[in-house]
Amino acid sequence: MTALTWRFDNSYARLPGAFYTRQGPTPVEAPVMVVFNQGLADALGLVPPGGIDDRSPELAALFAGNRLPDGAEPLAQAYAGHQFGGFTMLGDGRAIVLGEHLTPDGHRVDIQFKGSGPTPYSRMGDGRAALGPMLREYLISEAMHGLGIPTTRSLAVVATGEPVYREEVLAGAILTRVAASHLRVGTFQYAAARHDVAGLKALLDYAIARHDPDAALDRVPALALLDHVIRRQAALIVDWMRVGFVHGVMNTDNMTISGETIDYGPCAFIDAHDPAMVFSSIDRGGRYAYGNQPAIAQWNLARLAGALLPLIDDDQEAAVAVAQERIQGFEALYTTAWQAMMRRKLGLVSEQPGDAALIGDLVAWMVDRGADHTLTFRHLTMGRLPEDGVWADEGFRSWHARWCSRRAADDAPEAEQQAAMAAANPVYIPRNHQVEMALAAVTEEGNLTPFRRLLEVVSRPYEARDGLDAYEAPPPVGSGRYRTFCGT
């Protein structure tokens, strides 16, 4: 095997030591590569001209943490977070950032092992991960990338050859995650909770240098960074709502400064359109339901603003006033972006006064009839409506006639309208029942074929292909309520 081409430059390790603990991953007994993301490895500039053998024991040992590449400076990050509304001091309890790799085009990315053993932040946990949840994150994160939604990526999953003890004994695994950074709202909360203004300023300067260099030129850099994060998060949540994605655990330690989706624990995609839909087994109050995600994003951003107050203005009242103004602006920013997204889904290439009512009436009908989110927009995109099912409903036919009249009023080429819809409405999403079948085939039978097939389908979600009707279909009638689990 030709060695991977790493270019490490580990800037986070140059922050004050309170933000991390230097520690390597805990070696495992018998690492075996389960899945390796060759396309991502190529894009990162990791694959040398001679190529690599993704089945080699050496590669598995590297991505299990049994041997470290030159230039790595492994560490566990410290951060805090509001988990289901309650504040807790946290940190990487089962993850190690191997280092920061510089891609050939100059981008800096974190390389992180997830499930790599206990750290000082493990809070009595074993620091390990099970194969099923790690394959789930691999699959869903790559699907999100295919959908064009900002996300962390998955580079590899290695089976450790060791058991993991949860409600039952499971096969252990380690995921390699690639991120623009692992800076979180909770990282700023951590510094603020320690009343470490100097550390908070160092973290601010670092975040700005890494993600928003122009903010350093602003009169109030902390406020400029907050503005950038607000805009990114508004755009991200709009994208989640577009495809029916439910994150499931929108704690402040799972909201990135970069605007990437992170942590695919109890996530899922809605079938029937339902704002109250919750999948996570631990979200008993529906805090992170599909329809609550915009409001939770705003709540989380308010926690970031609160952490940044000492750097916004020396006068706390003045700092609070200007921060509140920014946070209160999130709702209008999000609503405008959401309506623009819905117009794209409906092929409306201009903005007209009646659009909000047209969009709202469709959403209300979908909720009332339990219409499938993805298929409803897929049928509209294709321009042919089924003669049975909820789409044969008179209420929908009446709305459809209004929509056709509205599209005609645009006086835009049909091809332009069709292209807007096709780009906004996926053919395939990771249907929950398909995900579970693929994961069960691996964990119960050792059969990777269904997983690889589903991965290939959802990696090209806007491209309809023959023979894939089963991947478009909702779950069979009578399947019951779908539940997801965090994997820890």
C-alpha positions as CSV (number, residue, x, y, z in Angstrom):
1,M,0.0,0.0,0.0
2,T,1.2,3.5,-0.8
3,A,0.9,5.8,2.2
4,L,-1.7,8.5,2.3
5,T,-0.5,12.0,1.6
6,W,-1.2,14.0,4.8
7,R,-0.5,17.7,5.1
8,F,-1.1,18.5,8.8
9,D,-1.1,22.0,10.3
10,N,-2.8,21.8,13.6
11,S,-3.9,25.3,14.5
12,Y,-6.4,24.4,17.2
13,A,-3.6,22.9,19.2
14,R,-2.1,26.4,19.5
15,L,-5.1,27.7,21.4
16,P,-4.9,28.0,25.2
17,G,-4.6,24.5,26.8
18,A,-8.0,24.8,28.5
19,F,-9.7,24.2,25.2
20,Y,-8.4,20.6,24.8
21,T,-6.5,17.7,26.3
22,R,-3.7,16.1,24.3
23,Q,-4.5,12.5,24.0
24,G,-4.2,9.7,21.4
25,P,-6.9,7.2,20.5
26,T,-7.0,3.9,22.4
27,P,-5.7,1.0,20.2
28,V,-8.1,-1.7,19.3
29,E,-7.7,-5.5,18.9
30,A,-8.5,-6.4,15.3
31,P,-9.3,-3.4,13.0
32,V,-10.9,-4.2,9.7
33,M,-12.0,-1.6,7.1
34,V,-15.7,-1.8,6.5
35,V,-16.2,1.2,4.1
36,F,-13.7,3.7,2.8
37,N,-14.8,6.9,0.9
38,Q,-12.4,6.9,-2.1
39,G,-14.1,9.9,-3.7
40,L,-13.6,12.0,-0.5
41,A,-10.1,10.8,-0.1
42,D,-9.3,11.9,-3.6
43,A,-10.9,15.3,-3.1
44,L,-8.9,15.8,0.1
45,G,-5.7,15.1,-1.8
46,L,-4.9,12.1,0.4
47,V,-4.5,9.5,-2.4
48,P,-1.1,9.4,-3.9
49,P,-0.5,8.7,-7.6
50,G,0.1,5.0,-6.9
51,G,-3.4,4.7,-5.3
52,I,-4.2,2.8,-2.2
53,D,-5.6,-0.6,-1.3
54,D,-8.6,0.2,0.9
55,R,-8.6,-3.5,2.1
56,S,-5.1,-3.3,3.5
57,P,-4.5,-4.0,7.2
58,E,-2.3,-0.9,7.3
59,L,-5.1,1.4,6.2
60,A,-7.5,-0.2,8.8
61,A,-4.9,0.2,11.5
62,L,-4.5,3.9,10.6
63,F,-8.2,4.7,10.7
64,A,-8.6,2.7,13.9
65,G,-6.0,4.9,15.6
66,N,-3.5,1.9,16.1
67,R,-0.9,3.9,14.3
68,L,-0.7,7.6,13.7
69,P,0.5,9.4,10.6
70,D,3.3,11.8,10.8
71,G,2.2,15.3,11.7
72,A,-0.8,14.3,13.7
73,E,-1.3,16.0,17.1
74,P,-4.3,14.1,18.6
75,L,-6.5,15.9,21.1
76,A,-9.9,15.8,22.7
77,Q,-11.7,19.1,22.5
78,A,-13.4,20.7,25.5
79,Y,-16.8,22.5,25.2
80,A,-20.1,23.0,26.9
81,G,-23.7,22.7,25.8
82,H,-27.4,23.1,26.5
83,Q,-28.6,19.6,26.2
84,F,-32.4,19.6,25.9
85,G,-32.3,23.0,27.5
86,G,-30.1,22.1,30.5
87,F,-26.5,23.5,30.6
88,T,-23.6,21.1,31.0
89,M,-19.8,21.3,30.8
90,L,-18.9,18.7,28.1
91,G,-16.1,17.7,25.7
92,D,-15.2,15.0,23.3
93,G,-16.2,12.0,25.4
94,R,-15.5,9.4,22.6
95,A,-13.8,11.4,19.9
96,I,-10.2,12.5,19.1
97,V,-9.3,15.2,16.6
98,L,-6.3,13.6,14.8
99,G,-5.3,17.0,13.3
100,E,-6.0,19.5,10.6
101,H,-5.3,18.5,7.0
102,L,-4.7,21.1,4.3
103,T,-6.3,20.1,1.0
104,P,-4.5,20.8,-2.4
105,D,-6.8,23.8,-2.9
106,G,-5.9,25.3,0.5
107,H,-8.9,24.3,2.6
108,R,-8.4,23.3,6.2
109,V,-10.4,20.4,7.5
110,D,-10.5,18.5,10.8
111,I,-9.9,14.8,10.8
112,Q,-11.7,13.3,13.7
113,F,-12.0,9.7,15.0
114,K,-15.4,9.0,16.6
115,G,-15.5,6.0,19.0
116,S,-11.8,6.0,19.6
117,G,-11.8,5.4,23.3
118,P,-12.4,7.3,26.6
119,T,-11.1,10.8,27.3
120,P,-11.1,13.1,30.4
121,Y,-14.6,14.2,29.2
122,S,-16.2,10.8,28.9
123,R,-18.3,11.2,32.1
124,M,-18.0,7.5,32.9
125,G,-18.7,6.4,29.3
126,D,-16.7,3.8,27.5
127,G,-15.6,6.1,24.7
128,R,-16.6,3.6,22.1
129,A,-19.1,3.4,19.3
130,A,-21.1,0.6,17.7
131,L,-20.9,-0.4,14.1
132,G,-24.6,0.4,13.2
133,P,-24.6,4.0,14.4
134,M,-21.3,4.7,12.7
135,L,-22.5,3.3,9.4
136,R,-25.6,5.3,9.9
137,E,-23.6,8.6,10.2
138,Y,-21.6,7.6,7.2
139,L,-24.7,7.0,5.1
140,I,-26.7,10.0,6.2
141,S,-23.8,12.5,6.1
142,E,-22.9,11.4,2.5
143,A,-26.6,11.6,1.6
144,M,-26.7,15.2,2.9
145,H,-23.7,16.0,0.9
146,G,-25.4,14.6,-2.2
147,L,-28.4,16.8,-1.4
148,G,-26.2,19.9,-1.4
149,I,-26.6,20.6,2.3
150,P,-23.6,21.7,4.3
151,T,-22.4,18.8,6.3
152,T,-19.5,17.0,7.9
153,R,-18.3,14.1,5.7
154,S,-17.4,10.5,6.5
155,L,-14.1,9.2,5.3
156,A,-14.0,5.7,6.7
157,V,-15.6,3.2,9.1
158,V,-13.4,0.6,10.7
159,A,-14.7,-2.4,12.7
160,T,-12.6,-2.7,15.9
161,G,-13.0,-6.4,16.6
162,E,-14.1,-5.5,20.1
163,P,-17.6,-5.6,21.7
164,V,-19.5,-2.5,22.8
165,Y,-22.0,-2.9,25.6
166,R,-25.3,-1.0,25.3
167,E,-28.7,-2.6,25.9
168,E,-27.1,-5.6,24.2
169,V,-23.6,-6.5,23.1
170,L,-22.8,-4.9,19.7
171,A,-19.8,-4.9,17.3
172,G,-17.5,-1.9,17.9
173,A,-16.5,0.6,15.2
174,I,-14.7,3.9,14.6
175,L,-15.9,6.5,12.2
176,T,-13.5,9.1,10.6
177,R,-15.3,12.4,10.3
178,V,-14.1,15.3,8.2
179,A,-15.3,18.8,9.1
180,A,-14.6,22.4,8.3
181,S,-14.0,22.6,12.0
182,H,-15.4,21.3,15.2
183,L,-16.0,24.8,16.7
184,R,-19.4,24.8,18.2
185,V,-21.7,27.2,20.0
186,G,-20.8,25.1,23.0
187,T,-17.1,25.9,22.6
188,F,-17.9,29.6,23.2
189,Q,-20.2,28.7,26.0
190,Y,-17.4,26.7,27.6
191,A,-15.1,29.7,27.7
192,A,-17.8,32.0,28.9
193,A,-18.8,29.6,31.7
194,R,-15.3,29.6,32.9
195,H,-15.3,33.5,33.0
196,D,-12.2,33.3,30.9
197,V,-12.4,36.5,28.8
198,A,-8.8,36.2,27.6
199,G,-9.6,32.6,26.4
200,L,-12.9,33.7,24.9
201,K,-11.0,36.4,22.9
202,A,-8.4,33.9,21.7
203,L,-11.3,31.6,20.6
204,L,-13.0,34.4,18.8
205,D,-9.9,35.4,17.0
206,Y,-9.3,31.8,16.0
207,A,-12.8,31.3,14.8
208,I,-12.7,34.5,12.7
209,A,-9.3,33.6,11.2
210,R,-10.5,30.1,10.3
211,H,-14.0,30.9,9.0
212,D,-14.7,34.6,8.6
213,P,-11.5,36.6,8.1
214,D,-13.4,39.7,7.0
215,A,-15.0,39.9,10.5
216,A,-11.6,40.9,11.9
217,L,-11.9,44.2,10.0
218,D,-15.3,45.0,11.5
219,R,-15.5,47.6,14.3
220,V,-17.0,44.8,16.6
221,P,-15.5,41.5,15.3
222,A,-17.6,39.5,17.8
223,L,-20.8,41.0,16.4
224,A,-19.6,40.4,12.8
225,L,-18.9,36.7,13.6
226,L,-22.4,36.4,15.2
227,D,-23.9,37.9,12.0
228,H,-22.1,35.3,9.8
229,V,-23.2,32.4,12.0
230,I,-26.8,33.6,12.1
231,R,-26.9,33.7,8.3
232,R,-25.3,30.3,7.9
233,Q,-27.6,28.7,10.4
234,A,-30.7,30.2,8.8
235,A,-29.6,28.8,5.4
236,L,-28.8,25.4,6.9
237,I,-32.2,25.0,8.7
238,V,-34.0,26.1,5.5
239,D,-32.2,23.3,3.7
240,W,-33.1,20.8,6.4
241,M,-36.8,21.8,6.1
242,R,-36.6,21.5,2.3
243,V,-35.8,17.8,2.3
244,G,-37.7,16.9,5.5
245,F,-34.6,16.3,7.7
246,V,-35.0,16.0,11.4
247,H,-31.7,16.4,13.3
248,G,-33.1,15.0,16.5
249,V,-30.6,16.4,19.0
250,M,-30.1,20.1,18.3
251,N,-28.2,20.8,21.5
252,T,-25.8,23.8,21.4
253,D,-22.8,21.5,21.3
254,N,-24.2,20.2,18.0
255,M,-24.5,23.6,16.3
256,T,-21.3,24.5,14.4
257,I,-19.9,27.9,13.8
258,S,-19.1,26.8,10.2
259,G,-22.8,26.1,9.4
260,E,-22.3,22.4,8.8
261,T,-24.7,19.7,9.9
262,I,-22.9,17.7,12.6
263,D,-23.7,14.6,14.7
264,Y,-26.1,12.2,13.0
265,G,-27.3,10.3,16.1
266,P,-31.1,10.1,16.3
267,C,-31.7,11.9,13.0
268,A,-34.3,10.8,10.4
269,F,-36.3,12.0,7.4
270,I,-40.0,12.6,7.6
271,D,-42.3,10.6,5.3
272,A,-45.7,12.1,5.9
273,H,-45.4,15.9,6.3
274,D,-45.9,16.5,10.0
275,P,-44.4,19.5,11.9
276,A,-44.7,17.6,15.2
277,M,-42.8,14.6,14.0
278,V,-40.2,13.4,16.5
279,F,-38.1,10.3,16.0
280,S,-35.6,10.4,18.8
281,S,-36.4,8.0,21.7
282,I,-35.1,10.5,24.2
283,D,-37.0,13.6,22.9
284,R,-40.1,12.8,24.9
285,G,-41.3,16.4,24.9
286,G,-40.9,17.1,21.2
287,R,-38.3,19.8,21.8
288,Y,-36.5,19.0,18.5
289,A,-39.5,18.1,16.4
290,Y,-39.3,18.8,12.6
291,G,-41.3,22.0,12.8
292,N,-39.5,23.3,15.9
293,Q,-36.1,23.3,14.3
294,P,-36.1,27.0,13.2
295,A,-37.1,28.2,16.7
296,I,-34.5,26.0,18.3
297,A,-31.8,27.3,16.0
298,Q,-32.7,30.8,17.1
299,W,-32.6,29.7,20.7
300,N,-29.2,28.2,20.2
301,L,-27.9,31.4,18.5
302,A,-29.1,33.4,21.5
303,R,-26.8,31.2,23.6
304,L,-23.9,32.1,21.3
305,A,-24.8,35.8,21.6
306,G,-24.8,35.5,25.3
307,A,-21.4,33.9,25.4
308,L,-20.0,36.7,23.2
309,L,-21.4,39.6,25.3
310,P,-18.1,40.5,27.0
311,L,-16.5,40.9,23.5
312,I,-19.4,42.9,22.0
313,D,-19.4,45.9,24.4
314,D,-17.9,46.7,27.8
315,D,-21.3,48.0,28.8
316,Q,-23.3,44.9,29.4
317,E,-26.7,46.6,28.8
318,A,-25.5,47.9,25.4
319,A,-24.1,44.5,24.5
320,V,-27.4,42.8,25.4
321,A,-29.4,45.3,23.3
322,V,-27.4,44.9,20.2
323,A,-27.2,41.1,20.5
324,Q,-30.9,40.9,21.0
325,E,-31.5,42.9,17.9
326,R,-29.4,40.4,15.9
327,I,-31.1,37.4,17.4
328,Q,-34.6,38.8,16.9
329,G,-33.7,39.4,13.2
330,F,-33.3,35.7,12.7
331,E,-37.0,35.0,12.3
332,A,-37.4,37.5,9.4
333,L,-34.2,36.2,7.8
334,Y,-35.3,32.6,8.1
335,T,-38.9,33.3,6.9
336,T,-37.6,35.1,3.8
337,A,-35.2,32.3,3.0
338,W,-37.8,29.6,3.6
339,Q,-40.3,31.3,1.3
340,A,-37.7,31.6,-1.4
341,M,-36.9,27.9,-1.0
342,M,-40.5,27.0,-1.2
343,R,-40.9,29.0,-4.4
344,R,-38.0,27.1,-5.9
345,K,-39.7,23.8,-4.9
346,L,-42.8,25.0,-6.7
347,G,-41.1,26.4,-9.7
348,L,-42.1,30.0,-9.1
349,V,-39.3,32.0,-10.5
350,S,-40.6,35.4,-9.4
351,E,-42.1,36.7,-6.2
352,Q,-45.8,37.6,-6.2
353,P,-48.1,38.9,-3.4
354,G,-50.2,35.7,-3.2
355,D,-47.3,33.3,-2.9
356,A,-47.3,33.0,0.9
357,A,-51.0,32.0,0.9
358,L,-50.4,29.5,-2.0
359,I,-47.5,27.9,-0.1
360,G,-49.3,28.0,3.2
361,D,-52.3,26.3,1.8
362,L,-50.2,23.5,0.3
363,V,-48.4,22.9,3.6
364,A,-51.7,22.9,5.5
365,W,-53.2,20.4,3.1
366,M,-50.1,18.1,3.4
367,V,-50.4,18.2,7.2
368,D,-54.1,17.5,7.2
369,R,-53.9,14.6,4.8
370,G,-50.6,13.2,5.9
371,A,-49.2,13.5,2.4
372,D,-45.7,12.3,1.8
373,H,-43.3,15.2,1.8
374,T,-40.8,14.0,-0.8
375,L,-43.4,12.4,-3.1
376,T,-45.7,15.4,-3.1
377,F,-43.0,17.6,-4.6
378,R,-41.7,14.9,-6.8
379,H,-45.2,14.5,-8.4
380,L,-45.4,18.3,-8.9
381,T,-41.9,18.3,-10.4
382,M,-42.8,15.5,-12.9
383,G,-46.0,17.3,-13.9
384,R,-48.2,14.2,-13.6
385,L,-50.4,13.5,-10.7
386,P,-51.4,10.1,-9.5
387,E,-55.0,9.1,-10.0
388,D,-55.2,7.5,-6.6
389,G,-53.9,8.2,-3.1
390,V,-54.2,11.6,-1.3
391,W,-53.2,13.5,-4.5
392,A,-56.6,12.5,-6.0
393,D,-58.2,14.5,-3.2
394,E,-60.4,17.3,-4.5
395,G,-58.7,19.8,-2.1
396,F,-55.4,19.1,-3.7
397,R,-56.8,19.2,-7.2
398,S,-58.2,22.6,-6.5
399,W,-54.9,23.8,-5.1
400,H,-53.1,22.4,-8.1
401,A,-55.3,24.5,-10.5
402,R,-54.3,27.6,-8.5
403,W,-50.6,26.6,-8.7
404,C,-50.8,26.1,-12.5
405,S,-52.3,29.5,-12.9
406,R,-49.6,31.1,-10.7
407,R,-46.9,29.4,-12.7
408,A,-48.4,30.7,-15.9
409,A,-48.4,34.2,-14.5
410,D,-44.6,34.1,-14.2
411,D,-44.3,34.2,-18.0
412,A,-41.1,32.2,-17.7
413,P,-40.0,29.3,-19.9
414,E,-41.3,26.0,-18.6
415,A,-37.8,24.6,-18.8
416,E,-36.6,27.3,-16.3
417,Q,-39.4,26.4,-13.9
418,Q,-38.8,22.7,-14.3
419,A,-35.1,23.2,-13.7
420,A,-35.7,25.1,-10.4
421,M,-38.0,22.4,-9.2
422,A,-35.7,19.5,-10.2
423,A,-32.8,21.2,-8.3
424,A,-34.8,21.7,-5.1
425,N,-36.8,18.4,-5.0
426,P,-34.8,15.2,-4.6
427,V,-36.0,12.0,-6.1
428,Y,-34.4,9.9,-3.4
429,I,-33.8,10.5,0.3
430,P,-32.5,8.0,2.9
431,R,-36.0,6.6,3.6
432,N,-35.9,5.4,7.2
433,H,-37.1,1.9,6.5
434,Q,-34.4,1.5,3.8
435,V,-31.7,2.7,6.2
436,E,-32.7,0.2,8.8
437,M,-32.8,-2.7,6.4
438,A,-29.3,-1.7,5.1
439,L,-27.8,-1.4,8.6
440,A,-29.5,-4.7,9.7
441,A,-28.0,-6.5,6.7
442,V,-24.5,-5.4,7.8
443,T,-24.8,-5.9,11.6
444,E,-26.8,-9.1,11.6
445,E,-25.6,-10.8,8.4
446,G,-22.3,-9.2,7.5
447,N,-23.8,-8.3,4.2
448,L,-22.6,-4.8,2.9
449,T,-24.4,-5.0,-0.5
450,P,-27.7,-3.3,0.6
451,F,-25.7,-0.6,2.4
452,R,-23.5,0.1,-0.6
453,R,-26.5,0.1,-2.9
454,L,-28.4,2.6,-0.8
455,L,-25.3,4.7,-0.4
456,E,-25.0,4.9,-4.2
457,V,-28.6,5.8,-4.6
458,V,-28.7,8.7,-2.1
459,S,-25.4,10.0,-3.2
460,R,-27.1,11.1,-6.5
461,P,-30.5,12.1,-5.1
462,Y,-31.7,14.4,-7.9
463,E,-31.0,11.9,-10.7
464,A,-33.9,9.5,-11.5
465,R,-32.7,6.1,-12.6
466,D,-34.5,3.0,-13.8
467,G,-35.0,0.1,-11.4
468,L,-35.0,2.3,-8.2
469,D,-38.7,2.6,-7.6
470,A,-38.3,0.9,-4.2
471,Y,-36.1,3.7,-3.0
472,E,-38.7,6.3,-3.8
473,A,-41.5,4.6,-2.0
474,P,-42.6,5.4,1.5
475,P,-42.6,2.7,4.2
476,P,-45.1,-0.1,3.9
477,V,-48.5,0.6,5.4
478,G,-48.6,-0.6,9.0
479,S,-44.9,-0.2,9.6
480,G,-45.5,1.5,12.9
481,R,-43.9,4.6,14.4
482,Y,-40.2,4.9,13.6
483,R,-37.8,5.4,16.5
484,T,-34.1,6.4,16.5
485,F,-31.4,6.2,19.2
486,C,-28.4,8.3,19.9
487,G,-25.9,5.4,19.9
488,T,-24.2,6.2,23.2
